[in-house]
Amino acid sequence: MKKLLLVPLTAAAFVLAACSTEKPGTPSAAPSSPSQGGESTAPTTATGGADPASIDPCSLLGVTDLASYGTFKAPVPQNDAGARGCEFTKEAETAADAVSLGVDIRDKQGIDSVSDGGNGKTTGNVNGRKAVLVPKPPSGCLMALEIGASARADIVVVASDPEKSCGMAEKIADIVEPKLPKG
């Protein structure tokens, strides 16, 4: 099962970001569970009905939400490529263990504008919300979640393994989606 999300990261992240395989089907979310232990920088309630421009991307995900993937540094706010974003970097001892991910809000780009990175894209939904999953070669993956006809949240994951990147993007979408406004 794949979910699509486009999260602009640094140029280096896009160079590294891509899932090498695409599985046919419709993405759908698995039930999400609350974070275990520690404090999260992400709120526990949805932003219901809020204007996408008022969403703080760093409020959608916390380091404790990522604990099952290792220890992540505090999020870094970013404004890049037409999106307001928040980048997380895993504290890793080796390059093979490194992970970089971002959550971006695109106020003026809907999921229809998500482009195919050359490896196809899969459309579907996450908890009933329209979504697009796009592998980004050589080792990244993008999941885009619709906020409205002309706005979306992007999740981009770059890891050493493209399948790992897409799997993480799907699971992170399950965490982020309930915190997005319903439109």
N, C-alpha and C positions, 0 to 999 in steps of 0.2 A: 504494500500500500504506500503510495507516495502523495505528498502534499506539495504544493508549489508556493514559493515565496521568493521575491526578489528583494534582497537587502543590499544596498550599495555599501561596500566596504572600501578599503583602500585599493588602489590599482593593483597592488601586489596580491591582494586577496582574490580579486577577480581572475587574475592570471592563474592562481592555484585552484580556484573554485570550479568544480564540475563533477557531476555524477556520470559515470561512463555507461551506465545501462539505464534503460527505461522499461518499466513493467507496465503493460497495458492495464487499464482499469480505472476506477474512480477513487480518488483519495477520499478517505473519511477518517474522522478522528476516533481514537480510542478514548475511553473515559479517562479524564485526568484525575490525578490524586493530589492532595495537598502536599506541600513540601514538608520534609521531615527535619526537625531540629534547626537551630540557628535562626538568625533574623534574616528576613528577606528585604531587599530594597523595593520590591514590587508590592503594590497594594493587593488586598485580597478581594476587593470588590470590583465589579465591572464599571466602566465609565458610561454606561447606558445613555444613549442619545446625545452624547457630547459631540461638538463640532470637531472633526479630525484635526483641525489646526490647534486645538487646545490639548491634544494628547501629548504627554511627555513620554517619548519612547523608552526612557530609562525606568519608567514606572511600570512597564509591562513585564519585566523579567528581573529576577534578583539572583545573586550568586548562589543562594541556597537552592534555588530552582535547578541549578546546574550541578549540584553536588554529586550526583550519580556519575558525572563525566569527569570528575576530578576537582581540583581547587582552581577557581578562576579569580583573577584580579578584579578589583572594583570596576564597575562600568565607566566608560569614558564617553561623554556626549560628543556628537559630531554632527556637522552639517556638510553634506557632500552629495554631489550629483543630483540636486533637486530634492533631497530628502533630509529630514531631521532624524538623526539616528543615535544609537547607543551601541558601543562596541565592547565586547567581552573577550578577554584573552586568557587561555588556560596556562597556568604555571606548569611548564613541562621541562623534564630533564633532557629529553631527546627530541629531535625534529619529528620523528615518527609519532610521538605522543602529543604534539602541538595541535591546538584547536583555536581558531578564531571565529567568532560569530558576531553578527550584528542584527539589531532590530531597528528597522527604519519606518518612518511614516511618510508617505508620499501624498500630500494634500491635493495634488492636481493630476494624479495618474491613477487610473483604475486598473483592475486586473486584465482588462482587454488589451492594455498596452504592454503587457509582459511579453518580451520577445524570446523566441526559441534560441537557445545558445548553441544550436547545431546538433544537439542530442535529443531533440523532441521536447515536448512539454505535455504534462498530464493535467487535465482539468477535473475538478471534483468539488468536494466540500469538506469543511472541518466543522463539526457540530452544527451543520446546516448552513454555514457561511460559505459562499463561493470561494474556491481556492485554485491555485495553479502551482504545480511543482515543476521546476526546471533544473535538470542537471547542468552544472557549469564546469567544463573540463579545466584542468585534469582531475581536481579533487574536491570540488565544491558543489553546493546545491542551494537553490533558491526556492523559498515557499512564499507565495503572495496570498494574502487574505483580503477579501473585499471589505472595505469600510463603507463605501457608497459607490455610486456609478462612476465617480471621478476621484476616488481616494482608495488607498490600500495600505496595508502594513506588510513589510517585507522582512523575511527572516533569511539571512544568508549564513551558511556554515561552511567553513573551510577546514578540512582535516586531511590527514595523510591518505585516507581511503575514501573514495567517492561514495561507496555504499554507506559508510559510517556517517558521512556528511548528510546524505539524504535522510537517513534514519533519525539523526539528531534534529534535522529541520522539521520533520514530522512531529516528533515528540515536543519540541519547543512550541510549535504551532498550537498544540493542545493546551499549553500553559498560557500562551498569549491570547488566543481567541476569546475566551470568556471575559477578558479585560477590555475588549474593544467595544465601542458603541454599537448598538444595534441600529440598523438603518433601514 
